[in-house]
């Protein structure tokens, strides 16, 4: 098969012939139809993000595909099924605290690194080997536009954070980082889940306008000034009442002060979910006042990725039409243009911009 290979950090991806993957017990082989290229992929491949990938490696964060081969323990999946391949792989020998690797992308700790050495390669290839439990059937409608459904790699993360915070219908959510690729997804999903209001702070006024235009009065954009007192007052006022939950999705380059100001808008007994990358490349740590957390009974929790069941939930939201993929701007690239795709993704990182690699499909013209 053909695949895009990261041979070393700082070098362009190399498209070459590599051996076809073979499925063992508990695994399937999938023909990859579409895989999202994250806006920060160039930072990963350039070594700036210091991800624990070990070249040579086929990168990629899950994708939409068709099953080519199933292992003997699969009872419902069949060759030819259209499926979503979740990149979040968990070890099977510790149900309470499994080691985790993001197949073809990242890992956590030594256990995750061991898992990554076995499930080494991701979705930037014609074929991919995936654990059976990481494959989820898609509705037939997804087969009409697999590239659009590849946005599951973004939406599932945001959905996982909303589940972690227990967002309930009618509640007010504040999304810190709302104007980004991932944060805008959280805004859309929260509304699909029945949020009464979503406060969307950010510096990019054009992106804030896009969110307001798309979702109407349930989204309350807040232009940030950099003045902590002014910004906190503006965010609290935009909520029109108590903020029930704050979700942070800011990237590594954002200062921790922005996270803190957003978090401290939450009401008494409110919840704060941290899913971003702040502090991962250095800088000040997040400092939340102990007395404020304790006396207001605030819950602060981290959430890396999502539970496996989140895949089923987000697919149902999409299949029902509650979460609409139609307005998203999707640009596709064939496998030979993978480096162009990485560059394009970096320069098109705004709300609902999707860059998608299509290893075995016909590339659609730009703008569709």
Phi and psi in degrees as a GROMACS rama.xvg file:
@    title "Ramachandran Plot"
@    xaxis  label "Phi"
@    yaxis  label "Psi"
@TYPE xy
-102.852  144.978  UNK-2
-151.335  155.875  UNK-3
-93.0987  122.976  UNK-4
-116.329  130.616  UNK-5
-85.6618  107.629  UNK-6
-84.4488  -31.365  UNK-7
-163.885  154.294  UNK-8
-65.6961  136.934  UNK-9
93.687  -9.05683  UNK-10
-103.45  149.665  UNK-11
-61.0887  154.282  UNK-12
-66.4124  142.838  UNK-13
-109.717  121.885  UNK-14
-88.3266  121.142  UNK-15
-151.469  170.128  UNK-16
-80.277  131.701  UNK-17
-133.549  161.244  UNK-18
-61.8199  143.393  UNK-19
-63.529  140.467  UNK-20
-71.7295  149.58  UNK-21
-120.808  133.725  UNK-22
-85.212  133.502  UNK-23
-96.9845  -166.131  UNK-24
-63.0091  138.638  UNK-25
75.9154  21.0071  UNK-26
-138.013  159.312  UNK-27
-132.217  157.411  UNK-28
-109.987  131.951  UNK-29
-123.567  136.632  UNK-30
-81.6323  122.135  UNK-31
-83.5043  118.965  UNK-32
-93.6  -32.6604  UNK-33
-161.538  135.631  UNK-34
-141.111  128.044  UNK-35
-67.4993  143.445  UNK-36
-105.399  109.495  UNK-37
-61.5857  147.723  UNK-38
-58.2054  -27.2964  UNK-39
-95.2672  11.5987  UNK-40
-57.1492  -39.6278  UNK-41
-61.3788  -33.6797  UNK-42
-69.3259  -34.0582  UNK-43
-68.5742  -50.3047  UNK-44
-69.4631  -26.301  UNK-45
-81.3507  -9.95858  UNK-46
90.9116  -2.57818  UNK-47
-64.0594  -33.7993  UNK-48
-89.27  -5.68112  UNK-49
55.4485  42.6182  UNK-50
-73.6643  147.691  UNK-51
-81.9969  43.1672  UNK-52
-77.0806  147.423  UNK-53
-118.948  101.179  UNK-54
-65.9846  153.728  UNK-55
-74.8304  139.6  UNK-56
-149.625  143.648  UNK-57
-87.9678  111.638  UNK-58
-81.6826  -178.714  UNK-59
136.378  146.342  UNK-60
-118.335  68.8628  UNK-61
74.88  179.386  UNK-62
175.182  175.07  UNK-63
-97.1497  136.114  UNK-64
-158.836  -178.528  UNK-65
-118.042  136.749  UNK-66
-68.7112  132.242  UNK-67
-100.459  -39.5221  UNK-68
-148.359  137.254  UNK-69
-114.983  149.497  UNK-70
-74.9259  169.658  UNK-71
-69.4885  -14.6481  UNK-72
-94.6554  0.107904  UNK-73
-79.3426  130.058  UNK-74
-108.877  -17.1875  UNK-75
-124.517  -30.446  UNK-76
-71.8961  145.244  UNK-77
-135.611  153.628  UNK-78
-57.0995  135.881  UNK-79
97.3632  -13.8236  UNK-80
-65.6375  139.136  UNK-81
-84.9038  127.73  UNK-82
-141.428  159.718  UNK-83
-100.903  131.402  UNK-84
-105.895  111.139  UNK-85
-80.7296  130.176  UNK-86
-81.8522  -11.2648  UNK-87
-83.6496  97.871  UNK-88
-100.73  131.265  UNK-89
-113.154  142.374  UNK-90
-64.3256  153  UNK-91
-100.219  0.305148  UNK-92
-107.077  14.4747  UNK-93
-152.42  99.1525  UNK-94
-71.5555  -27.7512  UNK-95
-82.7172  -38.1927  UNK-96
-141.024  69.1386  UNK-97
-68.3594  148.507  UNK-98
-70.9258  151.501  UNK-99
-131.542  136.655  UNK-100
-129.372  143.667  UNK-101
-94.0124  103.325  UNK-102
-53.5057  121.088  UNK-103
76.8556  16.4321  UNK-104
-144.91  -55.3993  UNK-105
-160.328  178.443  UNK-106
-160.856  170.242  UNK-107
-124.36  117.713  UNK-108
69.6873  -177.436  UNK-109
-67.6982  -37.8908  UNK-110
-62.8999  -42.8598  UNK-111
-63.6524  -37.4088  UNK-112
-64.9356  -38.6074  UNK-113
-63.2699  -41.5067  UNK-114
-64.3603  -38.3425  UNK-115
-67.1009  -29.4307  UNK-116
-68.1348  -26.6703  UNK-117
-86.8024  -52.2116  UNK-118
-97.0766  75.068  UNK-119
-81.415  -38.6397  UNK-120
-104.977  146.277  UNK-121
-103.601  -147.736  UNK-122
-99.4744  2.35043  UNK-123
-82.0341  59.0871  UNK-124
-158.91  165.878  UNK-125
-71.6118  -30.9418  UNK-126
-132.2  151.351  UNK-127
-144.114  139.81  UNK-128
-94.6146  129.427  UNK-129
-135.909  141.288  UNK-130
-59.4866  141.464  UNK-131
-55.3063  -39.8178  UNK-132
-72.473  -7.23245  UNK-133
-99.5097  10.7178  UNK-134
-112.532  128.178  UNK-135
-128.602  125.163  UNK-136
-60.1214  142.781  UNK-137
-110.718  154.664  UNK-138
-67.8039  157.415  UNK-139
-57.5769  -30.8791  UNK-140
-60.2498  -27.9427  UNK-141
-66.1529  -25.7743  UNK-142
-69.575  -18.9649  UNK-143
-75.0774  -23.7653  UNK-144
-153.384  70.2522  UNK-145
-58.1204  -33.5651  UNK-146
-61.3154  -37.849  UNK-147
-69.0025  -37.5222  UNK-148
-74.7639  -14.3363  UNK-149
-64.3426  -14.7335  UNK-150
-62.9912  -7.63148  UNK-151
-53.6464  -29.9826  UNK-152
-64.4314  -24.7458  UNK-153
-90.7437  -50.3427  UNK-154
-65.9265  -32.7299  UNK-155
-66.0783  -35.3098  UNK-156
-64.2183  -51.0249  UNK-157
-60.9464  -40.6153  UNK-158
-62.3799  -39.9093  UNK-159
-60.3789  -38.4079  UNK-160
-67.6329  -38.2926  UNK-161
-67.678  -36.428  UNK-162
-65.6849  -40.9971  UNK-163
-61.3185  -36.2077  UNK-164
-85.723  -3.78696  UNK-165
64.644  40.3681  UNK-166
-57.4196  130.078  UNK-167
-113.799  155.634  UNK-168
-57.3448  136.394  UNK-169
89.1283  -11.3549  UNK-170
-77.0094  162.179  UNK-171
-100.667  125.944  UNK-172
-115.155  139.102  UNK-173
-111.206  124.282  UNK-174
-104.637  108.546  UNK-175
-81.4441  116.206  UNK-176
98.5362  26.3599  UNK-177
-65.3814  -23.6356  UNK-178
-86.1051  -1.777  UNK-179
-86.5205  176.988  UNK-180
-61.8065  -42.5236  UNK-181
-83.0844  -40.3664  UNK-182
-64.0117  -39.2298  UNK-183
-65.184  -32.1581  UNK-184
-62.8252  -41.9309  UNK-185
-61.5796  -38.3525  UNK-186
-60.6095  -49.4035  UNK-187
-62.7597  -43.8082  UNK-188
-68.8828  -40.7881  UNK-189
-58.5343  -41.8407  UNK-190
-66.8882  -38.0782  UNK-191
-64.4518  -29.2889  UNK-192
-84.1151  -3.9564  UNK-193
102.247  14.2761  UNK-194
-56.2651  138.262  UNK-195
-74.5002  -34.7679  UNK-196
-154.836  143.206  UNK-197
-124.906  119.742  UNK-198
-87.1425  126.923  UNK-199
-122.724  90.3549  UNK-200
-83.2905  151.791  UNK-201
176.896  165.626  UNK-202
-92.8894  -23.8432  UNK-203
-83.3211  100.468  UNK-204
-66.3942  -33.7688  UNK-205
-64.2912  -41.975  UNK-206
-66.8085  -38.6521  UNK-207
-62.0332  -40.3491  UNK-208
-64.2123  -38.0207  UNK-209
-62.2837  -43.3706  UNK-210
-63.1466  -43.5044  UNK-211
-65.0304  -40.7521  UNK-212
-66.2757  -38.586  UNK-213
-74.7054  -38.0256  UNK-214
-110.792  -10.0301  UNK-215
77.2184  -156.577  UNK-216
-68.2879  -12.6523  UNK-217
-73.4348  -14.6438  UNK-218
-104.237  127.866  UNK-219
-115.721  96.1642  UNK-220
-71.5831  144.215  UNK-221
-132.014  107.007  UNK-222
-68.201  125.808  UNK-223
-84.7199  144.245  UNK-224
-106.665  -20.181  UNK-225
95.1592  -12.3679  UNK-226
-89.2865  115.419  UNK-227
-60.2627  -42.1444  UNK-228
-66.9062  -45.2375  UNK-229
-63.391  -44.3059  UNK-230
-67.3846  -40.6187  UNK-231
-64.7711  -41.419  UNK-232
-62.9037  -42.0922  UNK-233
-67.3685  -40.8779  UNK-234
-66.6891  -41.4837  UNK-235
-64.3801  -40.1569  UNK-236
-66.7218  -37.5123  UNK-237
-64.3328  -26.6277  UNK-238
-67.5802  -20.7197  UNK-239
65.524  18.9445  UNK-240
154.035  -166.721  UNK-241
-62.3659  138.915  UNK-242
-88.256  117.604  UNK-243
-78.2112  -33.2583  UNK-244
-150.031  139.064  UNK-245
-117.453  134.386  UNK-246
-125.605  122.199  UNK-247
-102.547  127.636  UNK-248
-133.011  27.7068  UNK-249
-71.3435  149.11  UNK-250
-78.6231  172.538  UNK-251
-57.4984  -29.5243  UNK-252
-76.8006  -9.91049  UNK-253
-77.8287  144.59  UNK-254
-74.0642  148.548  UNK-255
-65.6541  -22.9555  UNK-256
-61.1124  -33.8851  UNK-257
-66.4994  -38.5961  UNK-258
-64.3889  -45.3945  UNK-259
-62.1502  -44.7493  UNK-260
-60.8728  -43.317  UNK-261
-65.2591  -45.5446  UNK-262
-59.5696  -36.5865  UNK-263
-82.1182  9.77075  UNK-264
-87.1362  -10.1615  UNK-265
-71.2713  148.995  UNK-266
-75.1755  171.753  UNK-267
-59.6463  135.346  UNK-268
67.1242  15.9913  UNK-269
-80.0305  176.425  UNK-270
-126.017  141.372  UNK-271
-123.932  124.49  UNK-272
-115.178  124.683  UNK-273
-104.916  115.7  UNK-274
-129.236  -1.37161  UNK-275
-83.8677  -166.014  UNK-276
-113.582  12.7299  UNK-277
-58.3617  130.319  UNK-278
88.7775  -8.74104  UNK-279
-74.9288  -17.8215  UNK-280
-114.155  23.4075  UNK-281
103.086  -173.346  UNK-282
93.352  176.474  UNK-283
-67.5913  144.506  UNK-284
-77.4272  162.411  UNK-285
-74.3308  124.744  UNK-286
-117.601  103.835  UNK-287
-104.079  136.351  UNK-288
-64.3052  124.097  UNK-289
-55.5572  -49.9307  UNK-290
-59.9037  -36.8428  UNK-291
-65.5491  -44.3015  UNK-292
-62.9292  -46.6273  UNK-293
-69.6577  -49.6661  UNK-294
-72.2646  -23.3984  UNK-295
-100.158  5.23941  UNK-296
51.2303  45.3125  UNK-297
-84.563  135.465  UNK-298
-96.4538  123.609  UNK-299
-117.848  122.992  UNK-300
-140.543  149.46  UNK-301
-93.8317  154.598  UNK-302
-146.507  111.716  UNK-303
-96.8474  117.527  UNK-304
62.3893  -124.696  UNK-305
-165.588  160.344  UNK-306
-72.4237  157.69  UNK-307
-58.9038  -34.6153  UNK-308
-64.7108  -18.9657  UNK-309
-62.357  -29.5251  UNK-310
-60.7775  -43.128  UNK-311
-65.1519  -44.0842  UNK-312
-63.0555  -44.1056  UNK-313
-71.5249  -34.2345  UNK-314
-63.9832  -39.3094  UNK-315
-65.5254  -39.8246  UNK-316
-60.0097  -42.3285  UNK-317
-69.4179  -44.3547  UNK-318
-63.3848  -32.5028  UNK-319
-77.974  -17.5085  UNK-320
89.573  -3.34304  UNK-321
-63.2782  -33.8553  UNK-322
-111.9  117.131  UNK-323
-99.8594  121.388  UNK-324
-87.1393  -13.0221  UNK-325
-57.4692  -39.9479  UNK-326
-75.3159  -6.95219  UNK-327
-71.918  143.849  UNK-328
-94.2623  109.31  UNK-329
-110.038  126.586  UNK-330
-119.604  126.278  UNK-331
-106.546  151.2  UNK-332
-136.722  140.933  UNK-333
-74.9528  168.878  UNK-334
-60.107  -38.1045  UNK-335
-65.4123  -20.0857  UNK-336
-102.739  27.1781  UNK-337
-60.6171  -37.5768  UNK-338
-70.421  -32.4245  UNK-339
-64.6793  -37.7418  UNK-340
-63.6971  -41.8437  UNK-341
-62.814  -43.5273  UNK-342
-66.7517  -41.1082  UNK-343
-64.1018  -42.8758  UNK-344
-60.0228  -39.9486  UNK-345
-64.4312  -34.051  UNK-346
-93.1908  -1.18395  UNK-347
-132.901  69.9284  UNK-348
-108.598  14.3631  UNK-349
-79.3009  -176.11  UNK-350
-58.0075  127.371  UNK-351
64.4965  21.3442  UNK-352
-89.9286  126.671  UNK-353
-125.932  128.579  UNK-354
-109.219  126.76  UNK-355
-130.875  131.757  UNK-356
-91.4338  132.355  UNK-357
-121.167  86.0535  UNK-358
-61.9502  -31.4503  UNK-359
-128.127  20.236  UNK-360
-120.104  164.565  UNK-361
-74.5765  130.299  UNK-362
-73.4052  130.933  UNK-363
-80.9207  154.497  UNK-364
-67.0363  155.088  UNK-365
-57.6451  146.409  UNK-366
93.477  -10.8879  UNK-367
